[in-house]
Amino acid sequence: MVAPAVAKDKPVVVTAPPTDVPTRYVSYRDLDLRNSGDEKILVKRVGSAVRMVCSESLGPTPHFYANVGCRRDSWSRARPQIERAVQRSRDIASMGWSSIAPVAITISVQ
């Protein structure tokens, strides 16, 4: 008979993503992203969401560099999402369909 393996020397650590991470979802459902004016509207919406999540995450008087870092990091995750949304709009305009899913842009602090 073989005894089951037991990790006696090392504790088992289970982690999960935090549930209280400030997050905003930016919809572009009402925008025609082939139009540069509508693309600018989307960028403004994302900017507002970035400011909100960083403000919520850092508190009412954040350290300047923490705020700058938060915004920089949030924008670095948002830009590829904006690019995918614009590409989706162009795909639909040229081919009638897109393989890119129609999802809201997610802004969060990580």
PEQUI-V402937 format. One record per pair of residues at least 12 apart in sequence whose C-alpha atoms are under 10 Angstrom apart, sorted by the first residue. I is the first residue (numbers start at 1). J is the second residue. D is the distance in whole Angstrom. If there is no record, write none. Layout:
[[I,J,D] [I,J,D]]
//
This chain:
[[17,110,10] [18,110,9] [20,57,10] [21,53,9] [21,56,9] [21,57,8] [21,108,7] [21,109,6] [21,110,7] [22,50,10] [22,52,8] [22,53,5] [22,54,8] [22,55,9] [22,56,7] [22,57,6] [22,107,8] [22,108,6] [22,109,6] [22,110,9] [23,49,8] [23,50,9] [23,52,9] [23,53,6] [23,54,9] [23,56,9] [23,57,10] [23,106,7] [23,107,6] [23,108,4] [23,109,7] [23,110,10] [24,46,9] [24,48,10] [24,49,6] [24,50,8] [24,52,8] [24,53,7] [24,104,9] [24,105,8] [24,106,6] [24,107,5] [24,108,6] [24,109,10] [25,45,10] [25,46,9] [25,49,8] [25,103,9] [25,104,6] [25,105,6] [25,106,5] [25,107,6] [25,108,9] [26,42,8] [26,43,10] [26,45,7] [26,46,6] [26,47,10] [26,48,9] [26,49,7] [26,103,9] [26,104,5] [26,105,5] [26,106,6] [26,107,8] [27,42,8] [27,45,9] [27,46,9] [27,102,10] [27,103,8] [27,104,5] [27,105,6] [27,106,9] [28,41,9] [28,42,7] [28,45,9] [28,82,10] [28,85,8] [28,86,10] [28,102,9] [28,103,9] [28,104,7] [28,105,8] [29,102,8] [29,103,9] [29,104,8] [30,42,10] [31,89,9] [32,86,9] [32,89,7] [32,90,9] [32,93,10] [33,82,10] [33,83,10] [33,85,8] [33,86,5] [33,87,8] [33,88,9] [33,89,6] [33,90,8] [34,85,10] [34,86,7] [34,87,9] [34,88,9] [34,89,6] [34,90,6] [34,91,10] [34,92,10] [34,93,8] [35,86,9] [35,89,10] [35,90,10] [36,86,10] [39,82,9] [39,83,10] [39,85,9] [39,86,8] [42,82,8] [42,85,10] [42,86,10] [42,105,10] [43,78,9] [43,79,9] [43,82,8] [45,105,10] [46,74,10] [46,75,8] [46,78,7] [46,79,9] [46,82,9] [46,105,8] [46,106,9] [46,107,8] [47,71,9] [47,74,9] [47,75,8] [47,78,9] [47,107,10] [49,71,10] [49,74,9] [49,75,10] [49,105,10] [49,106,9] [49,107,7] [49,108,9] [50,70,8] [50,71,6] [50,72,9] [50,73,9] [50,74,6] [50,75,7] [50,78,9] [50,106,10] [50,107,6] [50,108,8] [50,109,9] [51,67,9] [51,70,9] [51,71,7] [51,74,9] [51,107,10] [52,71,10] [52,107,9] [52,108,10] [53,70,9] [53,71,9] [53,74,9] [53,107,7] [53,108,6] [53,109,7] [54,66,9] [54,67,7] [54,68,9] [54,69,9] [54,70,6] [54,71,7] [54,73,10] [54,74,8] [54,107,10] [54,108,8] [54,109,7] [55,67,8] [55,70,9] [55,71,10] [56,109,9] [57,70,9] [57,108,9] [57,109,7] [57,110,10] [58,70,9] [58,109,10] [70,108,10] [70,109,7] [70,110,9] [71,109,9] [73,108,9] [73,109,8] [73,110,8] [74,106,10] [74,107,6] [74,108,7] [74,109,6] [74,110,8] [75,107,8] [75,108,10] [77,105,10] [77,106,9] [77,107,8] [77,108,9] [77,109,10] [78,105,7] [78,106,7] [78,107,6] [78,108,9] [79,105,9] [80,105,10] [81,103,9] [81,104,9] [81,105,6] [81,106,8] [81,107,10] [82,104,10] [82,105,7] [84,100,7] [84,101,9] [84,102,10] [84,103,10] [84,105,10] [85,100,8] [85,101,9] [85,102,8] [85,103,8] [85,104,9] [85,105,8] [87,100,8] [88,100,6] [88,101,8] [88,102,8] [89,102,9]]
//
